[in-house]
Amino acid sequence: MSTQTDAVSDAERPAKGIAGADRCGSRCGELAEQLVAQAGERGIALTGPGGLLSGPTKQVLQTALEAELTEHLGRQYGEPSGPGGNVHNGRSAKAVRTEIGDVRIQVPRDRHGSFEPVLVPVDQANMLAD
C-alpha cells in the first residue's frame, strides 16, 4: 500500500539535521497544503514580492541572524555586557536576493561593529533606503 510520503523522493525530503525539519511530519504537510490552497484562492503567488514563501523565508533568516549575533557576543539579547562592553546595537535594513525573490530583512548589529554575518554576508545583501 502506497502513501503520499512514499511518493516523495529523497531529494524532496527535508534535510536531516535542520532543527524541526524532519520532526513535524504530516502536520507540516497539511499546513502547507492549506496555505497553498488559500494563496491560490486569493490569487497570491508562491514566489516574488508578497508571495506566500516570502514571510517564512524572512522569519528563518531573521531568527538565524539573531542566533549568529548571540553566538558572536556570547550572551542573549538583554543580558549585561561582558568585559569588552560589546552588545546588540540595532538593526540595518537589507534586501536579500533568494530563489523565491527579494526578501527584506533586518540584520542585527553590535556596538563594536565586529559582527560579520555568515548566513547573509554583508557584501551579498543590498542596503535599502528607509
N, C-alpha and C positions, 0 to 999 in steps of 0.2 A: 504494500500500500504506500503510495507516494504522498508526501505532504508538500506544502508550499516551500518549507525550508529545505527539503531535499532538492528542489529545483534550482536553488541558489548556488552558483559556482563558488569555489574557494576565493576567487578574485573579488567577488561581490560581498563577501562576508567582512564584518568589521575586523580590523587588525587586533590580534591578541595583544594584551599589554596596555592598551589605551584604557584608562580607568573608566569603567562603566560601559564601554563599547560592546563587550561580549556578555554583559550581565542583564540587560533589560529585556531580552527575549521577545516574546510575542507582543508585549505591551508597546514596545517601540515601533514595531511593525504596524500595529493597529493605529497608533497615534499618527504615524507617517501617512498612512492611507487616508485618515480623516483630514489631515492638513492639506494633502494634495487635492482631495475631493472638494474641500471648501475653497481652496485657491482657484480651482477650475470653475466652480460655480460663480465666484466673484470676479473672474477674469484677471486674476493675479498670476503673473508669470512666476516660474520657479526660480529663474536667474535674472540678473540685471538689476538696475536700480529699483528698490522697493520690492524686489522679488521675495518669494517665500523663504529662500535659503539665506538671505542677507542677515536676518535677525539672529538665527542660531550661530552663523559664522562669526558675526560681530561679537556675540557673547563668549564664544570659545576663545577668540583672540584676546579679548579684554581680560578674561579670567587667567589665561596663560601668561600674559604680560604682567599682571599683578603678582602672580606667583614668582615670576622671574625676578621682579624687583624685591620682593620679600626675601628671596634666596640671596640676592646681592647684598641686601642690608643686614641679613641675619636676624631679622625680627619682623613681627607683624605690624601692620599699619596701626598707629596709635600708641604703640609701646614706646617707652622712653628711649631716647637715642643713647648709643654707646659712647665710648671714649672719643671717637672721631667726630661725633655730632652729625653724622650723615643720616638724613631722614627723608621720608616721602616729601615731595615738594611739587604738587600739582600735576597737571597732565598737558600734553600737546595734542592738538587735533591733527589727524593724519588720514590720508586715503590710501588704502592698500588694494592693489590690483590682485584679484583672486580669479580662479577659474569660473566662478559664478558671477563675476562682475566686481566693480569697485565697492569696497566696504569702508565706511567711515568709522574710525576708532579713536579712542583717547589713550595715547601712550603715556604711562606714568613716568615721572621724573624724580630724581633725587637731588637733594640740595647741593651736593658737590659736583654734579654733572658727570659722575663716573659710571652711571648705569648705561650699558650698551645692550639693548635687547637682542636676543639670539633669534627668536621667532620672527620678529619683524625688524630686520636690521635697519638702521637709520637711513642708509643710502637706498633702500628699496621701498621706502614709503614716501609719499608726496605730502608736503605741508599743505594744509587747507587754509584758505582765508576765512577768518571768523566774521 
